[in-house]
Amino acid sequence: MVPLSFAGEEWLLTEGRALYWPRERALLVADLHLEKGSFFARHGQPIPPYDSRETLERVALAIRETGARRVITLGDNFHDSDGSARLEPHAAGMLDALTRAVDWVWITGNHDPDMNVHCGGTLAEELEIGGVILRHRAHKGETRPELSGHYHPRLQIKVRDRHIRRPCAVVSANDGPGGKPTGRMILPAFGAYTGGMNAADPEILKALQPAERIDAVVPAKGKLARFNLWNRAA
């Protein structure tokens, strides 16, 4: 885990694409897309059906690593609104154990707007905790600190003739009301079967406006690597 300054306090970004909020003892994960494999299998694509197990194992690992007492997901928890009904017994048991072990909040996204809570936890369209807005998709024009998912950002760079593609968080910096520094962050997709969008895609950069600068950040050998994607002064 590496420290990351955001919204006036310190956070921890894990190697496994989760964000930990020490003050709230909260683990934040975006875009689990549970049961994506079974969704595609229904439509004739023979994808191995164990993505939910793998994703939930990674959530359990992040909880152990951080000592989190709360998990907040940032939408697209299941690949579709019927996904929770398709969980095979082993994955369903894993999810039940996790939602009993911690305070679990599901923020819903565009893939699961009609999600039900028979799998445990509580539902919310968005939350505000400690002045930080938690929602699935970044709201263009938002000036308050905000955490979101949806875009599955992935850093794409070329280093010494090597093309590197890694899931990343995208962080904007801006002056908020009264000139107080603030920022917004889009988390990488956490799910096992999630692809990615270039972090420098115009759609991502537009979603985080207004901003003074926008960077991609990734943990690298115990440190935070930062790559500038957009700068108002440029």
Secondary structure, DSSP 8 states (H G I E B T S, - for coil): -EEEEETTEEEEE-TTS-EEEGGGTEEEEB---BTHHHHHHHTT----S-HHHHHHHHHHHHHHHHT-SEEEEES--BSSTTHHHH--HHHHHHHHHHHHHSEEEEE--TT-TT--STTSSEEES-EEETTEEE-SS--TT--S-EEE-SS-EEEEEEETTEEEEEE-EEEEEEE-GGG-EEEEEE--B-STT---EETT-HHHHHHT-S-SEEEEEEEETTEEEEEEEEETT-
